């Protein structure tokens, strides 16, 4: 019971984190200028890393908690 709630909270947190970084990355990309040069690529790299972590976590949850 507690494990299921923890898995759901962790899954939702990871997905929201990816979404926030994606929106920030797109925002800096469209802002342009010095901010875009400085942060846009780093935010997209962070998004890819968070997506990788989220996918690994979700696949692991699906594997270990299948019923």
N, C-alpha and C positions, 0 to 999 in steps of 0.2 A: 504494500500500500504506500508506504513512505517512499520506497524506491521508485514507484511509478510517478509519483508527484515530482520527485527530484529530477527524473529523466525528462519529464515534460517541461519543467522550469528551465533546465539546462538547454534543451532543444530550442525553446522559444527565445531564450537569451542569445544563443548563438546566431539564430536567424535574424533577430533584431539588430545584433551587432553588425552583421554583414550588410543589412539594409542601410544602416546609418552611415557606415563607411562608404558604401556605394553612392549615397546621396551627397555626402560631403565631397567625394572625388569628382562627381559630375558637376557639382556647384563650383568647385575651384577651376575645373576645366573650362566652363563657360565664362567664369569671371575674367580669365585671361591675365595678361600682364605678368608682373614679377611673382605674384602669388601662385599663378598657374605653373610657372616654371619651377618654383621651389617645392610645391606640395602635391601637385596633381599626380605625378608618377609615383611618389611614395604612398599616397593614399590608395592608388590602384594596386600597388604591390601588397599593401596591407589587406585589401579586400580579397585578393587571390589567396593569401595565407589564411584568412579567416574562413573563406569558403572551403579550403582544404580541410581545416580543422572541423568545420561543421559537417562536412560530408563523411569524414572518418567517424565522427561521434555518432551521427545518425545511423550509419550502416552498422556500427558496433552495437548501438541500442537495439536495432532491428534484429540483429543476429542473436544477441544474448537474452533478449526479453520476448522472443517470439512465443506465441502460445498455440 
